[in-house]
Amino acid sequence: MSENTRHHTHVPATGRRTPVTSYRLQLNADFTFADAESIIPYLSSLGVTDVFFSPILQAAPGSTHGYDVVDHSRISEDLGGRAAFEHAARAFHEAGMGVIVDVVPNHMAVPTPLYKNPALWSMLRDGHDSPYDTWFDFEPSEAGDGLLLAVLGDRIGNVLTSGEITVENMVVPGFEADGEVPVLRYYDHVFPVRAGTESLPLAELINRQYYRLAYWRVANDELNYRRFFDVDTLVAVRVEDDAVFRASHALLLELFDTGLIDAFRIDHVDGLADPRGYLRRLNEATSGAWIVAEKILEGAEQLPSDWPIAGTTGYDTLRHVGGVLTEPAGIAHLIQIYTEESGRPQSLATIEHDAKRQIIKESLFSEVDRLSTLIWEIFHADVRLRDHTFRSIYEAIVELVVNMPRYRAYVVPGERPDTIDEELLRSVAQQAVANLDEFRSETLSVVVELLLGYEVGSAGRTHEDKRNEAIVRFQQVAGAVMAKGVEDTTYYRYTPLTSANEVGHGPAHIVASTDAFHAFENHLHEAWPTTMSTLSTHDTKRGEDTRARIAVLSEFATDWGAALTAARTAVAEECPAELDGRFENLMWQTLLGTWVGGEPIETDRLRAYFLKAAREQKSWTTWTAQDEGAEADMLGYLNAILSNDEARTILTDFAAHIAPAARSYLLTSKALQLTGVGVADIYQGEEITQTSLVDPDNRRQVDFPALAATLEALDSDGLPSTPTLDEEKLFLTSRLARLRRERALSDPKWGYLALPVSTGHALAFARTDADGEAQLVTVGTRFAGSLERNGGFAAHTVVLPQGNWHDVLTGRDIAGGVVKLDDLFTDFPVVVLERA
């Protein structure tokens, strides 16, 4: 495939907008469309070309994020409704900015009360007679086996005995035309009553519905619908059905066709039954709009080239930027510290596999059990396969899922599998067989052939519906187990350097060489030139600045080991004897990463984060089996650290010790993102430094008036003689965003060229024009802490392209050729040059 063909496939169609620099806004009841409209002057001054809205459709009551959609036909009333959205969109367009909207195609909320989701209410009331009968990823059935709604506080027999479920009549909001109708009520929960069952005795009435009311603890064992990962209140939508796609996207596409929306970001594309098919539909419906998909690429995994989109949401850039700025020399010592503190010399692979097994055993048991049952039914219906037992099938599936090194394969029923996908599944099977005996290994072999879509058993049955369903279900289950077992469990257990425990990054890929970074950027230029790049999102485990402060521990590993020992000694008497050492390691790194100006962040934020982190770790407390005593002891230890003068002094002194290196990492990483390949996204508030942790902490309100005032002062007066890091980051971000806008730096014409440097402590590249001539140059510092200990740059140099260059940040003029790095880095640890 030629370069031009690749670009034609993965860039917006002619006439469609390509963003240059987007600004991600988290909309909610406290920050509405009107609030977004009010900051247009600030965003324009910052250099932003496109605003990037979190989901805008009507979400569940009280939603703080919008990913729990309940009605695709309405713009969120909490955000201001359709009129407010249209007003804001027009205002952004009048200011010369585009509008990107986040789309949630994979799932809808199961809200309380249930009628807040009209489609689901209709489906559960009318079954196949509902116009929404094909919408959800379950089949309506009766006789007590319908959709499992595990909302009861006790077993249903006890709830019935206590009289907590009642039948009453009401006018259901959204269904007023039906008048007063019977409903089932359980405290705040309201459920529809199937026509013709309203006069039955209560127990029989409940048993005749298209849903099954159950004790909440039943969910993990018997849930019979596909969820978003293990979230019971998010039910999967069959968007692979063309009618469902058209209905669920009608409003968004209407707003796109009228010019109010310019581009889309697709949430959790790996959860879809057919990601490629969905993206093709959306590409066709928008006639080639700029679309990016939230896709986590693991290791050397590549985005499928037959997806007609611009690329990913940028986690791959996050990984390569973080990796190239993390010092390899310190990793071994940090692993040693972690091993000594945790007392668990387990490998990362072992921890991952154990975590996945735990997830399969607990929160995602029903998903794996349903898949195994489906395959057992396929085998049992075929005399040639009937002797493969359910247990053999189940154990084969478990081993395949546990050994999957990435979220999923992309095998499409009815198509021969791509070579990459076939090699992936066969490689996984080779690893899985090590944990199976010969009897079960034979089953594994047959299961793999089935999942690849090949003929197994009796001839002529390859394309049966259940076989096709099994192919899809396996890929969806593998992704869910990967997300929950790795991102939401392993990353809280394996903690040598928690800055690497990030969405799309990972402790298996802590560092990246400069060669790897350049190869990655060149690949983006050649294959995905208008992909998105990012350093922070609403899903990242830590904000970019918190990661920076932790990542530089790789440059101070020995010093950190000594400081950590001293700090732990200072509070040793308060440390709970049973506290998990891996978790304690995470605690100290988190404190350091958020310890700014000699002070920790708000105690309430730390307490909320550590409770969430502990339950995500799932080692000594979990979300569903909380050990309140152990949690209280952990929080008591946190309070002891925060109130101990010696421990505080150690943290304050060490934070000051690493501050210059953290500043270098932070500013250089921002410049690498803003001048690299693709559409650069700025997460709200990250144009200055933050101390953000995992959501909901990273959705805190941003003080936009203060940011606007600071930017105005920087524009009128320049940087102060002794600027704060906030001022430096805002200055750098605004100057580079304006440069991006002026140069349309996301245009595919911009090439990428690595530049030679004489030391591993620097990284340099040029962006070239359509004629291959360098027009912009970025030179960044790597490992500033160890650089200083090694005596600085001394005589080391970078070779700049010939010509005259203008320093975008300092205003200096610099001649091309061989330039000493010490002469280049004066005010900033990174330099961005524009051809004069």
C-alpha positions in Angstrom: 0.0 0.0 0.0 1.4 3.4 -1.0 1.9 6.2 1.5 -0.7 8.3 -0.2 -3.2 5.4 0.0 -2.6 5.0 3.7 -3.1 8.7 4.3 -6.3 8.7 2.3 -7.6 5.8 4.4 -6.7 7.3 7.8 -7.4 11.0 7.4 -10.7 12.8 7.1 -12.3 13.1 3.7 -11.9 16.2 1.7 -14.0 19.0 3.2 -14.1 17.4 6.7 -12.5 19.2 9.5 -9.2 17.9 11.0 -8.6 19.3 14.5 -5.2 20.7 15.3 -5.2 21.1 19.1 -8.3 19.9 21.1 -9.2 20.8 24.7 -11.0 18.1 26.7 -13.9 19.4 28.9 -15.6 17.2 31.5 -19.2 18.3 31.3 -21.6 17.8 34.2 -24.3 19.6 36.2 -21.6 21.9 37.7 -20.0 22.7 34.3 -22.6 22.9 31.6 -22.7 24.0 27.9 -23.2 27.6 29.1 -20.1 27.3 31.2 -18.1 25.9 28.3 -19.3 28.7 26.1 -18.1 31.2 28.7 -14.5 30.1 28.4 -14.3 30.5 24.6 -12.1 33.6 24.8 -9.6 31.8 27.1 -9.5 28.7 24.9 -9.0 30.8 21.8 -6.2 32.7 23.5 -4.6 29.5 24.7 -4.3 28.4 21.0 -7.0 25.7 21.1 -8.6 24.9 17.7 -11.3 22.4 18.8 -13.3 21.8 22.0 -13.7 18.2 23.0 -16.9 17.5 24.9 -17.4 14.4 27.2 -20.7 12.6 26.3 -23.6 15.0 25.7 -26.6 12.6 25.6 -29.0 12.3 28.5 -27.4 10.3 31.2 -28.6 8.6 34.4 -29.8 10.8 37.3 -26.9 12.4 39.1 -24.3 11.3 36.5 -21.0 13.1 37.0 -19.5 11.9 33.7 -22.1 11.1 31.1 -21.0 7.6 30.1 -24.2 6.1 31.6 -26.5 7.2 28.8 -30.2 6.5 29.3 -31.7 8.3 26.2 -30.1 8.6 22.8 -32.9 10.9 21.6 -32.2 13.8 24.0 -29.3 16.1 24.8 -28.6 16.1 28.5 -30.9 18.3 30.4 -28.4 18.4 33.2 -25.9 20.1 30.8 -28.5 22.6 29.5 -30.4 20.6 26.9 -30.4 20.8 23.2 -30.9 24.5 22.9 -27.9 25.2 25.1 -25.8 22.8 23.2 -26.7 24.3 19.9 -26.0 27.8 21.2 -22.6 26.8 22.5 -21.7 24.9 19.4 -22.5 27.9 17.2 -20.5 30.1 19.5 -17.5 27.8 19.2 -17.8 27.8 15.5 -18.1 31.6 15.3 -14.9 31.7 17.2 -13.2 29.5 14.6 -13.2 26.4 16.7 -14.6 22.9 16.0 -16.6 20.7 18.2 -15.6 17.1 19.0 -18.1 14.9 20.9 -17.5 11.7 22.9 -19.8 8.8 21.7 -20.7 5.9 24.0 -21.9 3.1 21.6 -21.3 0.1 23.8 -23.7 0.4 26.7 -26.5 2.2 28.4 -27.3 2.7 32.0 -29.7 0.6 34.1 -30.8 3.6 36.2 -32.8 4.0 39.3 -35.7 4.4 38.7 -35.7 2.2 35.7 -38.1 4.3 33.6 -35.3 6.9 33.2 -34.1 4.6 30.4 -37.2 4.5 28.2 -35.8 1.9 25.8 -35.0 -0.6 28.6 -38.3 0.0 30.4 -40.1 -0.7 27.1 -38.1 -3.9 26.5 -38.6 -5.2 30.1 -42.3 -4.4 29.9 -43.2 -5.7 26.4 -40.4 -8.2 25.5 -40.4 -8.9 21.8 -43.4 -6.7 21.3 -41.2 -3.7 22.2 -39.8 -1.6 19.4 -36.5 -1.9 21.3 -36.5 -5.7 21.4 -33.2 -5.9 19.5 -31.4 -3.2 21.4 -29.9 -5.0 24.3 -27.4 -7.8 24.5 -29.8 -10.3 26.1 -32.9 -12.2 25.0 -36.2 -11.4 26.8 -37.6 -14.5 28.5 -40.1 -15.2 31.1 -40.8 -17.8 33.8 -38.3 -16.3 36.2 -35.3 -16.4 33.8 -35.5 -12.9 32.4 -32.9 -10.1 32.6 -31.2 -10.4 36.0 -31.7 -7.2 38.1 -29.6 -7.9 41.2 -30.8 -4.9 43.2 -32.4 -6.5 46.3 -30.7 -6.1 49.7 -31.6 -9.7 50.7 -32.6 -13.0 49.0 -35.9 -12.6 47.2 -37.7 -15.0 49.5 -36.9 -12.9 52.5 -37.8 -9.7 50.6 -41.2 -11.1 49.7 -41.8 -12.3 53.2 -41.0 -8.9 54.6 -43.4 -7.2 52.2 -40.7 -4.8 50.8 -41.9 -5.3 47.2 -45.3 -3.9 46.4 -47.6 -3.4 43.4 -48.9 0.1 42.9 -50.4 2.2 40.2 -48.7 5.3 38.8 -48.3 7.5 35.7 -44.8 6.5 34.5 -42.7 9.6 33.4 -42.0 9.4 29.8 -45.0 7.1 29.2 -47.7 9.5 30.2 -49.8 8.5 27.2 -50.4 5.1 28.9 -52.1 6.7 31.8 -51.9 5.1 35.2 -50.4 1.6 35.1 -49.4 -1.0 37.6 -45.7 -1.1 38.6 -43.5 -3.0 41.0 -41.8 -0.9 43.7 -38.9 -1.8 45.8 -37.8 1.4 47.8 -36.5 3.8 45.1 -36.6 1.1 42.4 -39.6 1.0 40.1 -40.2 -1.9 37.6 -42.7 -2.4 34.8 -45.4 -5.0 34.9 -46.0 -7.1 31.9 -49.5 -6.8 30.4 -51.8 -9.6 31.6 -49.9 -10.4 34.8 -51.1 -7.5 37.0 -53.8 -9.5 38.7 -51.6 -12.5 39.7 -50.5 -13.2 43.2 -47.3 -11.2 43.9 -44.8 -14.1 43.8 -46.3 -15.4 40.5 -46.5 -11.9 39.1 -42.8 -11.4 39.8 -42.0 -14.8 38.2 -43.8 -13.9 35.0 -41.9 -10.8 34.1 -39.2 -10.4 31.5 -36.7 -9.7 34.2 -35.7 -11.4 37.4 -35.4 -9.5 40.7 -32.5 -10.9 42.8 -30.2 -10.3 45.7 -27.3 -8.1 44.7 -24.8 -10.8 45.7 -26.2 -13.1 43.0 -25.0 -10.9 40.2 -21.4 -12.1 39.8 -22.5 -15.7 39.7 -25.6 -15.6 37.5 -25.8 -12.3 35.6 -27.2 -13.1 32.2 -26.5 -10.0 30.2 -23.3 -8.4 28.9 -22.1 -5.4 30.9 -19.5 -2.7 30.6 -16.7 -4.8 32.3 -18.2 -5.7 35.7 -20.5 -2.7 36.2 -24.0 -4.2 36.7 -25.7 -0.8 36.0 -24.3 -0.6 32.5 -26.0 -3.0 30.0 -24.5 -3.6 26.6 -26.2 -2.4 23.5 -26.3 -4.4 20.2 -25.0 -1.5 18.1 -23.8 -4.1 15.5 -27.5 -4.3 14.5 -27.9 -1.6 11.7 -31.3 -0.5 13.0 -30.0 -0.1 16.5 -27.0 1.8 15.2 -29.2 4.2 13.2 -31.6 4.8 16.1 -29.0 5.3 18.8 -26.9 7.6 16.6 -29.7 9.5 14.9 -29.5 12.7 17.1 -25.7 12.9 17.0 -25.6 12.4 13.2 -28.4 15.0 12.8 -26.2 17.5 14.8 -23.2 16.5 12.7 -25.1 16.9 9.4 -26.3 20.4 10.5 -22.7 21.4 11.2 -22.9 21.6 15.0 -20.6 18.6 15.6 -17.4 18.2 13.5 -15.8 15.1 14.8 -16.2 12.1 17.2 -14.3 10.2 19.8 -15.5 6.6 20.3 -15.5 5.2 23.8 -14.4 1.6 24.5 -14.3 0.3 21.0 -13.0 -3.1 22.1 -16.3 -3.8 23.8 -18.2 -3.8 20.5 -19.2 -7.1 18.8 -17.7 -5.8 15.5 -15.4 -2.7 16.0 -14.5 -2.5 12.3 -18.1 -2.8 11.2 -19.2 -0.1 13.6 -16.4 2.2 12.5 -17.2 1.6 8.9 -20.9 2.5 9.5 -19.9 5.7 11.3 -17.4 6.6 8.6 -20.0 6.1 6.0 -22.7 8.0 7.9 -20.4 11.0 8.3 -18.9 10.8 4.8 -15.4 10.5 6.3 -15.4 12.6 9.4 -12.4 12.8 11.8 -13.0 9.9 14.2 -10.7 8.5 16.8 -11.3 5.4 18.9 -10.4 4.6 22.5 -8.1 1.7 21.9 -5.4 0.5 24.2 -2.5 -1.0 22.3 -0.4 -3.5 24.3 3.3 -3.8 23.5 4.0 -4.1 19.8 0.2 -4.3 19.0 -0.8 -2.1 16.0 -4.1 -0.5 15.3 -5.9 -2.6 12.7 -5.2 -1.0 9.3 -8.6 -1.7 7.9 -10.3 0.6 10.5 -11.4 3.7 8.6 -10.6 6.2 11.3 -7.9 8.7 12.1 -6.4 6.7 14.9 -6.5 6.2 18.7 -7.2 8.7 21.5 -3.5 8.8 22.3 -2.5 6.4 25.0 0.2 5.1 22.7 1.8 8.5 22.6 1.5 8.7 26.4 3.4 5.5 26.7 6.2 6.5 24.4 6.6 9.9 25.8 6.7 8.5 29.4 9.0 5.7 28.4 11.6 7.8 26.7 11.8 10.2 29.7 12.1 7.4 32.3 15.7 6.5 33.3 16.4 2.8 32.7 19.3 2.7 35.1 17.1 3.2 38.2 14.4 0.6 37.4 16.3 -2.4 38.9 16.8 -0.6 42.2 13.2 0.4 42.4 12.2 -3.2 41.8 14.5 -4.2 44.6 12.8 -1.6 46.9 9.4 -2.9 45.9 10.4 -6.5 46.5 11.9 -5.9 49.9 8.9 -3.8 51.0 6.3 -6.2 49.6 8.0 -9.4 50.6 6.7 -10.9 47.3 9.3 -11.7 44.7 6.6 -12.6 42.1 7.1 -11.7 38.5 4.8 -9.2 36.8 3.5 -12.0 34.6 2.6 -14.1 37.6 0.8 -11.2 39.2 -1.1 -10.5 36.1 -2.2 -14.1 35.7 -3.2 -14.4 39.3 -5.2 -11.2 39.0 -7.0 -12.3 35.9 -7.9 -15.7 37.6 -9.3 -13.8 40.5 -11.4 -11.6 38.3 -12.7 -14.7 36.4 -13.5 -16.4 39.7 -15.2 -13.4 41.2 -16.6 -10.3 39.3 -16.6 -11.8 35.8 -17.4 -15.4 36.6 -20.9 -15.1 34.9 -19.3 -13.8 31.7 -16.9 -16.7 31.4 -19.5 -19.2 32.5 -22.0 -18.0 29.9 -19.3 -18.2 27.2 -18.4 -21.7 28.3 -22.0 -22.8 28.4 -22.5 -21.4 24.9 -19.6 -23.5 23.5 -20.8 -26.5 25.5 -24.2 -26.2 23.8 -22.5 -26.0 20.4 -20.4 -29.1 21.1 -23.3 -31.0 22.7 -25.4 -30.4 19.6 -22.8 -32.0 17.4 -22.2 -35.7 17.9 -18.6 -35.4 16.8 -17.9 -32.9 19.6 -20.2 -34.1 22.4 -17.5 -35.8 24.5 -15.8 -32.4 25.2 -17.2 -31.8 28.7 -18.3 -28.4 30.1 -15.5 -28.5 32.7 -12.9 -29.1 29.9 -14.4 -26.2 27.9 -14.5 -23.9 30.9 -10.9 -24.6 31.9 -9.7 -24.1 28.3 -11.5 -20.8 28.1 -10.0 -19.7 31.4 -6.5 -20.5 30.3 -7.0 -18.7 26.9 -8.3 -15.6 28.6 -5.7 -15.5 31.3 -2.9 -15.8 28.7 -4.2 -13.2 26.3 -1.5 -10.5 26.2 -3.8 -7.8 24.8 -7.4 -6.9 25.0 -8.7 -9.0 22.1 -8.3 -10.3 18.6 -10.5 -9.1 15.7 -11.8 -12.3 14.2 -15.0 -11.6 12.2 -17.5 -14.4 11.8 -17.7 -15.6 8.2 -14.3 -14.2 7.3 -10.9 -15.9 7.3 -9.0 -14.6 10.3 -6.2 -12.1 9.7 -2.8 -13.6 10.0 -2.0 -11.4 13.1 -5.2 -12.6 14.9 -4.6 -16.2 14.1 -1.0 -16.1 15.2 -2.1 -14.4 18.4 -4.7 -17.0 19.4 -2.4 -19.9 18.4 0.4 -18.4 20.5 -1.9 -17.9 23.4 -3.0 -21.5 23.1 0.6 -22.7 23.2 1.0 -21.0 26.6 -2.4 -22.0 27.9 -1.7 -25.7 27.3 1.0 -25.7 29.9 -1.8 -25.6 32.6 -4.0 -28.3 31.1 -3.8 -32.1 31.1 -3.9 -34.1 27.9 -7.7 -34.6 28.0 -8.4 -30.8 28.4 -5.6 -29.9 25.9 -7.5 -31.7 23.2 -10.6 -29.6 24.1 -8.4 -26.5 24.0 -7.3 -27.3 20.4 -10.9 -27.7 19.3 -12.0 -24.5 21.1 -9.3 -22.5 19.3 -10.3 -23.7 15.9 -13.9 -22.8 16.7 -12.9 -19.3 17.9 -10.9 -18.8 14.7 -14.0 -19.6 12.6 -12.7 -22.9 11.2 -14.7 -26.0 10.6 -14.7 -28.3 13.6 -16.9 -31.3 14.3 -19.5 -32.2 11.6 -19.2 -30.6 8.2 -21.3 -27.7 7.1 -21.9 -26.2 10.6 -19.2 -23.5 10.5 -21.5 -20.5 10.1 -24.2 -21.5 12.6 -25.4 -18.6 14.7 -24.1 -20.0 18.0 -20.7 -20.6 16.5 -20.6 -17.0 15.3 -21.7 -15.7 18.7 -19.0 -17.7 20.4 -16.3 -16.0 18.3 -17.6 -12.6 19.3 -18.3 -13.4 22.9 -14.7 -14.7 23.5 -13.2 -11.5 22.2 -15.5 -9.4 24.4 -14.8 -11.5 27.5 -11.0 -11.4 26.9 -11.1 -7.6 26.8 -13.2 -7.3 30.0 -10.9 -9.6 31.9 -7.8 -7.7 30.6 -9.2 -4.4 31.7 -10.3 -5.6 35.2 -7.4 -7.9 35.8 -4.6 -5.7 34.6 -5.6 -2.0 34.6 -7.8 -2.3 37.7 -6.0 -4.9 39.7 -2.4 -5.6 38.7 -1.6 -1.9 38.4 -2.4 -1.6 42.1 -0.3 -4.7 43.1 2.9 -4.4 41.1 4.2 -1.0 42.3 8.0 -0.6 41.7 7.3 2.6 39.7 3.6 3.6 39.7 4.0 6.3 37.0 4.2 3.4 34.5 1.0 1.8 35.8 -1.0 3.7 33.3 -3.7 3.1 30.8 -1.9 2.2 27.6 1.5 2.2 29.3 2.1 -0.5 31.8 4.9 -1.9 34.0 6.0 -4.2 31.2 7.0 -1.2 29.1 8.4 1.2 31.7 11.1 2.7 29.5 11.6 3.4 25.7 14.8 4.2 23.9 15.1 7.3 21.7 15.2 4.9 18.7 11.9 3.4 19.7 10.4 6.9 20.2 11.5 8.0 16.8 10.3 4.8 15.2 6.9 5.2 16.8 6.5 8.8 15.6 7.6 7.9 12.1 5.0 5.1 12.1 2.3 7.5 13.1 3.3 9.9 10.3 3.3 7.1 7.8 0.1 5.3 8.9 -1.9 7.5 11.2 -0.9 11.1 10.7 -4.0 12.7 12.2 -4.3 10.4 15.2 -4.8 11.9 18.6 -2.0 12.4 21.2 -2.5 12.9 24.9 -0.8 12.9 28.3 -3.9 13.0 30.5 -7.5 11.9 30.1 -10.5 11.3 32.4 -9.4 7.6 32.5 -5.7 8.0 33.3 -4.7 6.6 36.7 -2.7 9.7 37.5 -2.5 13.1 35.8 0.6 13.9 33.8 2.2 16.0 36.4 1.7 13.5 39.2 3.3 10.9 36.9 6.2 13.2 36.2 7.0 13.6 39.9 6.9 9.8 40.4 8.7 8.9 37.2 11.8 10.8 38.1 12.3 8.4 41.0 14.0 6.3 38.3 16.8 9.0 38.3 17.0 9.0 42.2 16.4 5.4 43.0 19.2 5.1 45.6 18.3 8.4 47.2 14.7 7.4 47.3 15.5 4.1 48.9 17.3 5.9 51.8 14.5 8.5 52.2 11.8 5.9 52.2 13.6 3.9 54.8 13.9 6.9 57.0 10.3 8.0 56.5 9.0 4.5 57.3 11.1 4.3 60.4 9.7 7.6 61.6 6.2 6.1 61.6 7.0 2.5 62.1 5.0 2.2 65.3 1.8 3.4 63.5 2.1 1.1 60.5 -0.5 -1.7 60.7 1.2 -5.1 60.9 -1.1 -6.5 58.2 -0.7 -3.7 55.7 0.1 -5.0 52.3 3.7 -3.9 51.5 2.9 -3.5 47.8 0.1 -1.1 48.8 2.3 0.8 51.2 4.8 1.3 48.4 2.0 2.8 46.3 1.1 5.0 49.2 4.5 6.6 49.6 4.9 7.1 45.8 1.5 8.7 45.6 2.3 11.0 48.5 5.5 12.1 46.8 3.8 12.5 43.5 1.2 14.9 45.0 3.5 16.6 47.5 3.9 20.1 46.2 5.3 23.2 47.9 6.1 21.3 51.1 2.5 20.2 51.6 0.3 17.2 50.8 -2.9 17.6 48.9 -6.2 17.7 50.8 -6.6 14.8 53.2 -10.1 14.0 51.9 -8.7 13.5 48.4 -6.0 11.2 49.6 -8.4 9.2 51.8 -10.8 8.7 48.8 -8.0 7.7 46.5 -6.4 5.2 48.9 -9.7 3.6 49.6 -10.4 3.2 45.9 -6.9 2.0 45.3 -7.1 -0.6 48.1 -10.4 -2.0 46.8 -9.1 -2.1 43.3 -6.0 -4.0 44.5 -8.4 -6.7 45.8 -5.8 -8.3 48.0 -7.1 -7.4 51.5 -10.3 -5.5 50.8 -12.6 -5.3 47.8 -15.5 -3.3 46.6 -17.9 -6.1 47.5 -16.2 -7.5 50.6 -14.8 -4.4 52.3 -12.6 -5.1 55.4 -13.6 -2.0 57.3 -11.1 -2.6 60.1 -8.2 -3.0 57.7 -9.3 0.0 55.7 -9.5 2.1 58.9 -6.1 1.0 59.9 -4.7 2.0 56.5 -6.3 5.4 56.8 -5.0 5.7 60.3 -1.5 5.1 59.0 -2.0 7.8 56.3 -3.0 10.2 59.1 0.1 9.2 61.1 2.3 10.0 58.1 0.6 13.3 57.5 0.9 14.4 61.1 4.4 13.1 61.8 6.9 16.1 61.6 9.9 13.9 60.7 8.0 12.1 57.9 6.7 15.3 56.5 10.2 16.9 56.5 11.6 13.9 54.7 8.9 14.1 52.0 9.3 17.9 51.7 13.0 17.7 51.4 12.9 14.9 48.9 10.3 16.6 46.8 12.5 19.7 46.7 15.5 17.4 45.8 13.8 16.0 42.7 11.8 19.1 41.8 14.3 20.3 39.0 14.2 16.9 37.4 10.4 16.7 37.7 10.2 20.2 36.1 12.4 19.0 33.2 10.3 15.8 32.7 7.1 17.7 32.9 7.9 20.5 30.5 9.8 18.3 28.0 6.9 15.7 27.9 4.4 18.5 27.2 6.6 19.8 24.3 7.1 16.3 22.9 3.4 15.8 22.8 2.5 19.3 21.4 5.1 19.1 18.6 4.9 15.4 17.7 2.7 13.7 15.2 -1.1 14.0 15.3 -3.9 16.0 16.9 -2.7 17.1 20.4 -5.3 16.9 23.2 -5.0 19.0 26.3 -7.0 17.7 29.3 -8.9 20.4 31.2 -6.6 22.3 33.6 -3.4 20.5 32.5 -2.0 23.6 30.9 -0.7 24.3 34.5 0.5 21.7 37.0 -2.0 19.5 38.7 -1.9 16.8 41.5 -4.6 14.7 39.9 -5.2 11.1 40.7 -7.6 8.5 39.3 -11.3 9.5 38.7 -13.3 11.1 40.2 -10.3 13.1 41.4 -9.2 14.1 37.9 -12.7 15.6 37.2 -12.4 18.3 39.8 -13.6 21.7 38.7 -11.0 24.0 37.0 -10.6 27.6 37.9 -10.8 29.0 34.4 -11.0 32.7 35.4 -7.7 32.3 37.2 -6.1 30.6 34.2 -7.3 33.3 31.9 -5.9 36.0 34.2 -2.5 34.2 34.4 -2.4 33.8 30.6 -3.3 37.5 30.1 -0.5 38.5 32.4 2.0 36.2 30.6 0.9 37.7 27.3 1.3 41.3 28.4 4.3 41.0 30.7 6.1 37.8 29.7 7.4 35.3 32.1 8.5 36.8 35.5 12.2 36.7 36.4 11.5 33.8 38.8 8.4 32.1 37.3 6.4 29.4 39.0 6.2 26.0 37.3 2.5 26.8 36.7 3.5 29.9 34.8 6.2 28.1 32.8 3.8 25.2 31.8 1.0 27.6 30.8 3.5 29.7 28.9 5.0 26.7 27.1 1.5 25.2 26.4 0.1 28.4 25.0 3.1 29.2 22.8 3.2 25.7 21.3 -0.6 25.5 20.9 -0.6 28.8 19.0 2.3 27.6 16.9 0.3 24.4 16.1 -2.7 26.5 15.1 -0.6 28.8 12.9 1.2 26.0 11.2 -1.8 23.6 11.1 0.6 21.0 12.6 -1.9 18.1 12.4 -1.8 18.3 8.6 -0.5 15.0 7.1 2.0 17.0 5.0 4.1 17.5 8.2 6.9 14.8 8.2 9.0 13.6 11.1 12.8 13.5 11.1 15.0 12.3 14.0 18.0 14.6 14.6 21.4 13.4 15.9 22.5 14.2 19.4 25.8 13.1 21.0 24.3 12.0 24.4 21.5 9.9 25.6 20.4 12.8 27.9 18.8 14.6 24.9 16.2 13.9 22.3 15.8 15.9 19.1 13.5 15.8 16.0 12.3 18.0 13.2 8.9 18.4 11.6 9.4 18.7 7.9 7.2 20.3 5.3 5.8 18.7 2.1 9.2 19.2 0.4 11.0 17.4 3.2 12.6 20.6 4.6 12.8 21.0 8.4 10.5 23.8 9.6 10.3 23.1 13.3 12.8 21.5 15.7 12.2 20.2 19.2 15.2 19.3 21.5 14.3 18.0 24.9 16.3 17.0 28.0 16.2 13.4 29.3 17.0 12.3 32.9 17.9 15.8 34.2 18.6 14.4 37.7 21.3 11.9 36.6 22.5 14.4 34.0 23.3 16.9 36.8 25.2 14.2 38.8 27.2 13.3 35.7 28.4 16.9 35.2 25.9 18.3 32.8 26.0 18.3 29.0 29.6 19.5 28.9 30.7 19.4 25.2 27.7 17.3 24.0 25.9 18.6 20.9 22.9 18.4 18.6 23.0 18.9 14.9 20.3 21.3 13.8 19.3 21.6 10.2 21.1 24.3 8.3 19.5 27.8 8.3 18.4 30.4 10.9 16.1 29.3 13.7 13.9 31.3 16.1 13.4 30.0 19.7 9.6 30.0 20.2 9.9 30.1 24.0 12.7 32.6 24.5 12.7 34.6 21.3 16.4 33.9 20.6 17.8 33.4 17.2 20.0 30.4 16.7 22.1 29.3 13.6 21.8 25.8 12.4 24.6 23.2 12.4 26.4 21.7 15.3 25.2 23.4 18.5 26.3 22.7 22.1 23.4 21.6 24.2 24.5 23.9 27.1 24.1 26.8 24.8 20.7 25.7 23.6 19.1 25.0 27.0 19.1 28.3 28.9 15.6 29.0 30.3 13.8 25.8 29.6 14.8 22.1 29.6 13.2 21.9 26.2 13.7 24.1 23.1 11.3 24.5 20.2 12.7 26.2 17.1 10.9 27.6 14.2 12.7 28.3 10.9 13.2 32.1 10.7 
